[in-house]
Amino acid sequence: MHFVADLHLHSKYSRAVSQSMTLSVMAQYAKQKGIDILTAGDWTHPLWFKEIQSQLEEAGKGVYKIKEQHSNLKKEVYFLLSTEISCIYKQEDKLRRIHNLVFVPDLATADKVSKELVHRGCNLSADGRPIIGLSSKNLYELVLSINNHAFLIPCHIWTPHFGVYGSASGFDSLQEAYGELASYIYAIETGLSSDPDMNWQIPELKNRSILSFSDAHSPAKMAREATVFDLEMISFENIRKAIMKKSSEGNKVAYTIEFYPEEGKYHFSGHRNCKVVQGPKEIAESGNICPVCHRRLTEGVLFRVQQLSDEKLLGRAVIKKNEQGLHWFTDKLHEQPPYVKLVPLLEIVAEGLHSTVASQKSKDMFAKLCNELDSEITVLLKAQLADIEKIAGQRIAEGVKKVRSGDIEINPGYDGEYGKVEIWKEGETNGTKTDSPQLSLDI
């Protein structure tokens, strides 16, 4: 069975996170968005850990659900235990700032990891995403010494300032960052500014899972990226085996749901304050010095991917279109699962209504679509356009169609600035592109 998972989230105890990020609210939004499995992230924070202990109960091996007295949900939403930890340290005379996502199979292991971090001088009460002085390798050593079924995934690996491959403080290989423990890095997280095809170009990721999660700081941002697992049953161990690609029971990653990477905050290079934005071609021609302030540009994800990629691995993505007009990006080498690229439904609704994502009109229409057609993910991936049109009108149905087929324009994001999506190009009122030939794909 397919289960939609968003396993990188933050709680109200993390900085710059909505106070609505509580377990019960997250579960309610999960139903609206179509998520089956969430993470009870930030479990290193002592106050949040107490809430997890008091509000969740075991629902299987390594998975939890909200206790009945804290929930009014008809559909069960499950929680795993993962948390983001910020490692800031010096290695090879360079300051490294690497974010890692740590997964543990039970609350007892989580508690032991937190206590060991405190013994090493970490202030876990300061932030739900704690900053520690351990290297990424030392953190992983600590986690494995407590429970060898725990594992670690590098977060948003291309982000300039906090990704393991990031241009500002990262490394050129997983081996540099994790040493002999690199062989225990079974997967990476793409981040919003890269998609799987960009990661397929990196030789050392060949046999590793390419995962995507939202890193949401508010309920509305949940599932903007997600991973869909094909599992015999929901359990920590089945998900672990699926990620490791070592399951004899058939547990695997079925596909991932992606942002258009151009919409991510670091896709292109540039300086936000100087309003300078450059793609890899411009960087190659004119260098990485800002023409306005004459300092080094924040080098974007696309530029960094090209630095580390293998030309022999370019062009692996093959587009296949299903009967809903949705473009599936498949690996022609058949080594990695497919993926889809989508724009969040609220953004489609807002542009379709000539409104904003913050307007009540947009929020009401978004909720109506999700309620009547099951969930946001169902609307974006599976719903018939005629059914969308009956509820929301022809223009919003057309917007979903255009997003499914990639018939949109995006001014790429850079230096912390999100890209700007235009579903309807200037002067365009109706879809004008001819449909491409339809190919079959079983998903």
Backbone hydrogen bonds, N-H to C=O, Kabsch-Sander energy under -0.5 kcal/mol:
donor,donor_aa,acceptor,acceptor_aa,energy
3,F,229,F,-2.6
5,A,227,T,-2.7
6,D,37,I,-2.5
10,H,216,A,-1.5
12,K,21,M,-1.6
14,S,11,S,-1.9
17,V,14,S,-1.0
18,S,217,H,-2.8
21,M,18,S,-1.6
22,T,20,S,-2.5
26,M,22,T,-2.8
27,A,23,L,-2.0
28,Q,24,S,-2.0
29,Y,25,V,-2.5
30,A,26,M,-2.0
31,K,27,A,-1.6
32,Q,28,Q,-1.5
33,K,29,Y,-2.5
34,G,30,A,-1.8
35,I,30,A,-2.6
36,D,4,V,-2.2
37,I,4,V,-2.3
38,L,78,Y,-3.3
39,T,6,D,-0.8
40,A,80,L,-3.0
41,G,39,T,-1.4
45,H,42,D,-2.0
49,F,45,H,-2.7
50,K,46,P,-1.5
51,E,47,L,-1.6
52,I,48,W,-2.5
53,Q,49,F,-2.5
54,S,50,K,-2.2
55,Q,51,E,-2.3
56,L,52,I,-2.1
57,E,65,K,-2.6
59,A,63,V,-2.7
60,G,63,V,-0.5
62,G,60,G,-0.8
63,V,60,G,-0.9
64,Y,79,F,-2.2
65,K,57,E,-2.5
66,I,77,V,-0.5
67,K,55,Q,-3.0
70,H,67,K,-2.1
71,S,68,E,-1.4
78,Y,36,D,-2.6
79,F,64,Y,-2.6
80,L,38,L,-2.4
81,L,104,V,-0.6
82,S,80,L,-0.7
83,T,102,V,-1.9
85,I,100,N,-2.9
86,S,130,P,-2.7
87,C,85,I,-0.7
87,C,98,I,-3.1
88,I,86,S,-0.6
88,I,132,I,-2.5
89,Y,87,C,-0.5
89,Y,96,R,-2.2
91,Q,94,K,-2.4
94,K,91,Q,-0.9
96,R,89,Y,-3.8
97,R,169,S,-0.5
98,I,87,C,-2.7
99,H,162,F,-2.3
100,N,85,I,-2.6
100,N,98,I,-0.5
101,L,153,I,-3.2
102,V,83,T,-2.9
102,V,100,N,-0.6
103,F,151,F,-3.1
104,V,81,L,-2.3
110,A,106,D,-1.9
111,D,107,L,-2.6
112,K,108,A,-1.9
113,V,109,T,-2.6
114,S,110,A,-2.3
115,K,111,D,-2.2
116,E,112,K,-2.2
117,L,113,V,-2.1
118,V,114,S,-2.2
119,H,115,K,-2.1
120,R,116,E,-0.9
121,G,118,V,-2.1
122,C,117,L,-2.2
124,L,122,C,-1.1
126,A,123,N,-0.9
128,G,13,Y,-1.3
132,I,86,S,-2.9
132,I,130,P,-0.5
137,K,177,A,-0.6
139,L,135,S,-2.6
140,Y,136,S,-2.0
141,E,137,K,-2.5
142,L,138,N,-2.3
143,V,139,L,-2.3
144,L,140,Y,-2.6
145,S,141,E,-2.0
146,I,142,L,-1.0
146,I,143,V,-0.7
147,N,143,V,-2.0
150,A,147,N,-1.6
151,F,103,F,-1.8
153,I,101,L,-2.6
155,C,99,H,-2.3
157,I,189,E,-2.1
158,W,190,T,-0.5
159,T,156,H,-1.8
163,G,159,T,-2.2
164,V,155,C,-0.5
165,Y,157,I,-2.8
166,G,163,G,-1.4
168,A,160,P,-1.7
169,S,160,P,-1.3
170,G,166,G,-1.9
171,F,164,V,-3.9
177,A,173,S,-1.2
178,Y,174,L,-3.1
179,G,175,Q,-2.0
181,L,178,Y,-2.0
182,A,179,G,-1.9
183,S,180,E,-0.8
184,Y,181,L,-2.0
185,I,182,A,-1.7
186,Y,184,Y,-1.1
188,I,209,S,-2.0
189,E,154,P,-1.9
190,T,211,L,-2.6
194,S,191,G,-1.1
198,M,195,D,-0.7
199,N,195,D,-1.3
200,W,196,P,-2.3
201,Q,197,D,-0.5
201,Q,198,M,-0.6
202,I,199,N,-1.7
205,L,202,I,-1.8
206,K,203,P,-1.7
208,R,205,L,-1.5
209,S,186,Y,-2.6
211,L,188,I,-2.8
211,L,209,S,-0.7
215,D,8,H,-1.8
216,A,8,H,-0.9
221,K,218,S,-1.3
222,M,219,P,-1.4
224,R,221,K,-1.6
226,A,257,I,-1.8
227,T,5,A,-2.4
228,V,255,Y,-3.0
229,F,3,F,-2.7
229,F,227,T,-0.6
230,D,252,K,-3.2
231,L,1,M,-2.6
231,L,229,F,-0.7
235,S,233,M,-0.6
236,F,61,K,-2.6
239,I,235,S,-2.0
240,R,236,F,-2.6
241,K,237,E,-2.7
242,A,238,N,-2.2
243,I,239,I,-2.3
244,M,240,R,-2.3
245,K,241,K,-1.0
246,K,241,K,-1.9
248,S,246,K,-0.5
252,K,230,D,-2.1
253,V,242,A,-0.5
254,A,228,V,-2.6
254,A,252,K,-0.6
255,Y,228,V,-1.4
256,T,338,P,-1.3
257,I,226,A,-3.1
258,E,256,T,-0.5
258,E,340,V,-2.7
260,Y,342,L,-0.6
263,E,260,Y,-2.5
264,G,261,P,-1.5
267,H,264,G,-0.9
268,F,413,G,-2.9
269,S,278,Q,-2.3
270,G,298,T,-1.6
271,H,276,V,-2.5
275,K,271,H,-0.6
275,K,272,R,-1.0
276,V,271,H,-2.1
277,V,275,K,-0.5
278,Q,269,S,-2.9
283,I,279,G,-2.1
284,A,280,P,-2.5
285,E,281,K,-1.8
286,S,282,E,-3.0
287,G,283,I,-2.4
290,C,295,R,-3.5
294,H,290,C,-1.6
297,L,288,N,-3.4
298,T,270,G,-2.0
299,E,297,L,-0.9
301,V,266,Y,-3.4
302,L,267,H,-2.2
304,R,300,G,-2.0
305,V,301,V,-3.0
306,Q,302,L,-1.8
307,Q,303,F,-1.3
308,L,304,R,-1.4
309,S,305,V,-1.4
310,D,201,Q,-2.3
311,E,309,S,-0.5
313,L,310,D,-2.4
314,L,311,E,-1.5
316,R,313,L,-0.5
318,V,330,T,-2.9
320,K,328,W,-2.6
322,N,326,L,-1.9
325,G,322,N,-2.0
327,H,404,R,-2.3
328,W,320,K,-3.5
328,W,326,L,-0.6
329,F,339,Y,-3.0
330,T,318,V,-2.9
330,T,328,W,-0.7
331,D,336,Q,-0.6
332,K,316,R,-2.6
332,K,330,T,-0.7
334,H,331,D,-1.9
339,Y,329,F,-1.6
340,V,256,T,-2.0
342,L,258,E,-3.1
347,E,344,P,-0.9
348,I,344,P,-1.5
349,V,345,L,-2.8
350,A,346,L,-2.5
351,E,347,E,-2.2
352,G,348,I,-2.5
353,L,349,V,-2.0
354,H,351,E,-1.1
355,S,350,A,-3.4
359,S,356,T,-1.0
363,K,359,S,-2.0
364,D,360,Q,-2.8
365,M,361,K,-1.8
366,F,362,S,-2.5
367,A,363,K,-2.4
368,K,364,D,-2.2
369,L,365,M,-2.4
370,C,366,F,-2.3
371,N,367,A,-2.7
372,E,368,K,-2.4
373,L,369,L,-2.0
375,S,373,L,-1.0
376,E,32,Q,-1.8
377,I,33,K,-1.6
379,V,375,S,-2.1
380,L,376,E,-2.5
381,L,377,I,-2.4
382,K,378,T,-2.3
383,A,378,T,-2.7
388,I,384,Q,-1.9
389,E,385,L,-2.6
390,K,386,A,-1.8
391,I,387,D,-1.3
392,A,388,I,-3.1
393,G,389,E,-2.0
397,A,393,G,-1.8
398,E,394,Q,-2.4
399,G,395,R,-2.1
400,V,396,I,-2.2
401,K,397,A,-2.1
402,K,398,E,-2.5
403,V,399,G,-2.2
404,R,400,V,-2.5
405,S,401,K,-1.6
406,G,402,K,-0.8
406,G,403,V,-0.7
407,D,402,K,-2.3
408,I,406,G,-1.9
409,E,422,E,-2.7
411,N,420,K,-2.5
413,G,262,E,-2.5
414,Y,417,E,-1.3
415,D,268,F,-0.7
416,G,265,K,-1.8
417,E,265,K,-0.8
417,E,414,Y,-2.2
418,Y,416,G,-0.5
419,G,263,E,-1.8
420,K,411,N,-2.0
421,V,419,G,-0.6
422,E,409,E,-3.4
425,K,423,I,-0.6
428,E,425,K,-2.7
439,L,321,K,-0.9
443,I,441,L,-0.7
